[in-house]
């Protein structure tokens, strides 16, 4: 499967069989917590998947939307993502590992940014 949109499928908990999908939308799938199997997905939308807390396996995802994933705190493994949206992720306070992410959206997250000449 190249593209799969399961937006709003609130009963889905196990996504372990979806790791080979190229573009995957799981937006508003409120029961999903474990996303370790999704590290090979090219484009991944987890918007408002509020039970997701561990995103350490997603560092090789190219496009990653974590908007409204309020359970996320540690994003240190996401420095290799090309497009990353952490809008409204208040638990994210340290974004120092994301200094070289080309497209980074942080509105509404808890990070205090210090910009210098070498990045953040």
Secondary structure, DSSP 8 states (H G I E B T S, - for coil): --EEE-TT-TT----GGGTT-SEEE-TT-TT----GGGTT-SEEE-TT-TT----GGGTT-SEEE-TT-TT----GGGTT-SEEE-TT-TT----GGGTT-SEEE-TTSS-----BTTB-
